[in-house]
Amino acid sequence: MLMKMLSSMRFLARQGLPVCVRRRSDDTGNYRELLKLRTDNIKYTQSWFTRKQRYFSYDVQNEMLNLMSQHVLHSLLADIKKHDFFSLICDEVTDEVRQQHLGISVRWVDAEFSIYKDFLGLYAISKADAETLTNLIQDALLVC
């Protein structure tokens, strides 16, 4: 069941689909409905769904998504480290509620001189001084 749960979550994330519906009266969502669809013909799943409700909590779903995103970032940075040439692009932006964010991208060149630009993430920052930004960039790149 764990593998079914993870592959269903990965499918929704890759397709850019919402995982859950946050309505108080409705406890369904894309994730739960996809799991039901994929496991309808397996005997033990109906009892599993009723017993293991904690696996459908928002915290568990967010943790699965976070672990998957960390794996993607880890793989991407490992590929970039194999090559000699790369540049780091950082841009600070302020959103409409005046929260500052730092966007981090990497541009790199492979052995055939093909150029790639990958977005690593958008990180909330408390202040835009040199020490804070340096620490944040180092933390983002130390995922590997």
LOMAR-196977 format. One record per residue (C-alpha): residue number from 0; residue in three letters; x, y, z. Coordinates in steps of 0.05 Angstrom, whole numbers, plus 5000, padded with zeros to 4 digits. Each point is the difference from the previous one (the first is absolute). Example, Ala and Ser with C-alpha at 12.3 -4.5 7.8 and 13.67 -1.06 7.14 Angstrom:
<nodes>
+-----+--------+------+-------+------+
| num | residu | east | north |   up |
+-----+--------+------+-------+------+
|   0 |    ALA | 5246 |  4910 | 5156 |
|   1 |    SER | 5027 |  5069 | 4987 |
+-----+--------+------+-------+------+
</nodes>
This chain:
<nodes>
+-----+--------+------+-------+------+
| num | residu | east | north |   up |
+-----+--------+------+-------+------+
|   0 |    MET | 5000 |  5000 | 5000 |
|   1 |    LEU | 5057 |  5047 | 5015 |
|   2 |    MET | 5027 |  4993 | 4929 |
|   3 |    LYS | 4930 |  5012 | 4972 |
|   4 |    MET | 4994 |  5062 | 5044 |
|   5 |    LEU | 5067 |  5028 | 4978 |
|   6 |    SER | 4989 |  4986 | 4926 |
|   7 |    SER | 4931 |  5033 | 5003 |
|   8 |    MET | 5029 |  5061 | 5034 |
|   9 |    ARG | 5056 |  5003 | 4948 |
|  10 |    PHE | 4949 |  4996 | 4944 |
|  11 |    LEU | 4960 |  5058 | 5028 |
|  12 |    ALA | 5063 |  5042 | 5011 |
|  13 |    ARG | 5026 |  4987 | 4930 |
|  14 |    GLN | 4933 |  5019 | 4969 |
|  15 |    GLY | 4995 |  5063 | 5043 |
|  16 |    LEU | 4934 |  4977 | 5029 |
|  17 |    PRO | 4975 |  5019 | 5069 |
|  18 |    VAL | 5008 |  4944 | 5051 |
|  19 |    CYS | 4940 |  5016 | 5044 |
|  20 |    VAL | 4937 |  5040 | 5004 |
|  21 |    ARG | 4997 |  5042 | 5063 |
|  22 |    ARG | 4926 |  5000 | 5013 |
|  23 |    ARG | 4975 |  4985 | 5070 |
|  24 |    SER | 4940 |  4959 | 4976 |
|  25 |    ASP | 5039 |  4959 | 4949 |
|  26 |    ASP | 5057 |  4954 | 5019 |
|  27 |    THR | 5018 |  4980 | 4929 |
|  28 |    GLY | 5053 |  5027 | 4954 |
|  29 |    ASN | 5040 |  4980 | 4939 |
|  30 |    TYR | 5050 |  4960 | 5041 |
|  31 |    ARG | 4949 |  4959 | 5038 |
|  32 |    GLU | 4956 |  4989 | 4938 |
|  33 |    LEU | 5060 |  4979 | 4958 |
|  34 |    LEU | 5021 |  4950 | 5053 |
|  35 |    LYS | 4930 |  4971 | 5002 |
|  36 |    LEU | 4998 |  4994 | 4925 |
|  37 |    ARG | 5068 |  4966 | 4997 |
|  38 |    THR | 4985 |  4951 | 5056 |
|  39 |    ASP | 4926 |  4984 | 4989 |
|  40 |    ASN | 5013 |  4928 | 4979 |
|  41 |    ILE | 5049 |  4984 | 5057 |
|  42 |    LYS | 4964 |  4964 | 5058 |
|  43 |    TYR | 5036 |  5029 | 5061 |
|  44 |    THR | 4999 |  5073 | 4979 |
|  45 |    GLN | 4929 |  5016 | 5023 |
|  46 |    SER | 5016 |  4980 | 5072 |
|  47 |    TRP | 5067 |  5035 | 4994 |
|  48 |    PHE | 4967 |  5065 | 4979 |
|  49 |    THR | 4954 |  4999 | 5061 |
|  50 |    ARG | 5056 |  4981 | 5050 |
|  51 |    LYS | 5057 |  5044 | 4975 |
|  52 |    GLN | 4969 |  5070 | 4997 |
|  53 |    ARG | 5062 |  5034 | 5028 |
|  54 |    TYR | 5036 |  4987 | 4934 |
|  55 |    PHE | 4951 |  5048 | 4967 |
|  56 |    SER | 5015 |  5059 | 5046 |
|  57 |    TYR | 5026 |  5064 | 4970 |
|  58 |    ASP | 5065 |  4992 | 5038 |
|  59 |    VAL | 5015 |  4932 | 4970 |
|  60 |    GLN | 4981 |  5024 | 4930 |
|  61 |    ASN | 5045 |  5061 | 5007 |
|  62 |    GLU | 5057 |  4957 | 5026 |
|  63 |    MET | 4995 |  4953 | 4940 |
|  64 |    LEU | 5001 |  5059 | 4952 |
|  65 |    ASN | 5058 |  5032 | 5037 |
|  66 |    LEU | 5041 |  4935 | 4998 |
|  67 |    MET | 4986 |  4993 | 4925 |
|  68 |    SER | 5021 |  5072 | 4986 |
|  69 |    GLN | 5064 |  4990 | 5041 |
|  70 |    HIS | 5015 |  4938 | 4959 |
|  71 |    VAL | 4991 |  5038 | 4934 |
|  72 |    LEU | 5043 |  5057 | 5025 |
|  73 |    HIS | 5054 |  4951 | 5024 |
|  74 |    SER | 5001 |  4965 | 4932 |
|  75 |    LEU | 5003 |  5066 | 4962 |
|  76 |    LEU | 5058 |  5027 | 5042 |
|  77 |    ALA | 5038 |  4934 | 4994 |
|  78 |    ASP | 4994 |  5006 | 4924 |
|  79 |    ILE | 5024 |  5073 | 5001 |
|  80 |    LYS | 5060 |  4982 | 5044 |
|  81 |    LYS | 5024 |  4950 | 4947 |
|  82 |    HIS | 5012 |  5057 | 4951 |
|  83 |    ASP | 5053 |  5054 | 5002 |
|  84 |    PHE | 4961 |  5063 | 4983 |
|  85 |    PHE | 4941 |  5029 | 5036 |
|  86 |    SER | 4974 |  5066 | 5026 |
|  87 |    LEU | 4955 |  5017 | 5057 |
|  88 |    ILE | 4944 |  5050 | 4989 |
|  89 |    CYS | 4965 |  5030 | 5061 |
|  90 |    ASP | 4945 |  5052 | 4999 |
|  91 |    GLU | 4965 |  5032 | 5059 |
|  92 |    VAL | 4927 |  5018 | 4991 |
|  93 |    THR | 4946 |  5027 | 5046 |
|  94 |    ASP | 4929 |  4974 | 4993 |
|  95 |    GLU | 4934 |  5037 | 5009 |
|  96 |    VAL | 4999 |  4990 | 5075 |
|  97 |    ARG | 5071 |  5028 | 5005 |
|  98 |    GLN | 5034 |  4933 | 5015 |
|  99 |    GLN | 5069 |  4995 | 4970 |
| 100 |    HIS | 5020 |  4938 | 4960 |
| 101 |    LEU | 5064 |  4977 | 4967 |
| 102 |    GLY | 4995 |  4962 | 4935 |
| 103 |    ILE | 5060 |  4955 | 4985 |
| 104 |    SER | 5016 |  4973 | 4931 |
| 105 |    VAL | 5060 |  4964 | 4971 |
| 106 |    ARG | 5024 |  5006 | 4928 |
| 107 |    TRP | 5048 |  4946 | 4979 |
| 108 |    VAL | 5034 |  4970 | 4939 |
| 109 |    ASP | 5008 |  4925 | 4986 |
| 110 |    ALA | 5056 |  4965 | 4962 |
| 111 |    GLU | 4967 |  5014 | 4932 |
| 112 |    PHE | 4994 |  5074 | 5018 |
| 113 |    SER | 4925 |  4998 | 5006 |
| 114 |    ILE | 4976 |  5054 | 5047 |
| 115 |    TYR | 4949 |  4985 | 5055 |
| 116 |    LYS | 4966 |  5046 | 5050 |
| 117 |    ASP | 4966 |  4968 | 5060 |
| 118 |    PHE | 4959 |  5034 | 5053 |
| 119 |    LEU | 5020 |  4974 | 5069 |
| 120 |    GLY | 4948 |  5035 | 5042 |
| 121 |    LEU | 4968 |  5062 | 5029 |
| 122 |    TYR | 5018 |  5011 | 5073 |
| 123 |    ALA | 4969 |  5048 | 5050 |
| 124 |    ILE | 5051 |  5045 | 5034 |
| 125 |    SER | 4994 |  5042 | 5062 |
| 126 |    LYS | 5048 |  5053 | 4977 |
| 127 |    ALA | 5042 |  5012 | 4938 |
| 128 |    ASP | 5069 |  5011 | 5031 |
| 129 |    ALA | 5063 |  4965 | 4975 |
| 130 |    GLU | 5005 |  4950 | 5057 |
| 131 |    THR | 4927 |  4976 | 4995 |
| 132 |    LEU | 5004 |  4993 | 4924 |
| 133 |    THR | 5067 |  4964 | 5002 |
| 134 |    ASN | 4974 |  4951 | 5052 |
| 135 |    LEU | 4937 |  4987 | 4961 |
| 136 |    ILE | 5038 |  4988 | 4935 |
| 137 |    GLN | 5048 |  4953 | 5035 |
| 138 |    ASP | 4943 |  4961 | 5032 |
| 139 |    ALA | 4965 |  4994 | 4933 |
| 140 |    LEU | 5062 |  4973 | 4966 |
| 141 |    LEU | 5019 |  4953 | 5056 |
| 142 |    VAL | 4942 |  4954 | 4985 |
| 143 |    CYS | 5048 |  4951 | 4967 |
+-----+--------+------+-------+------+
</nodes>
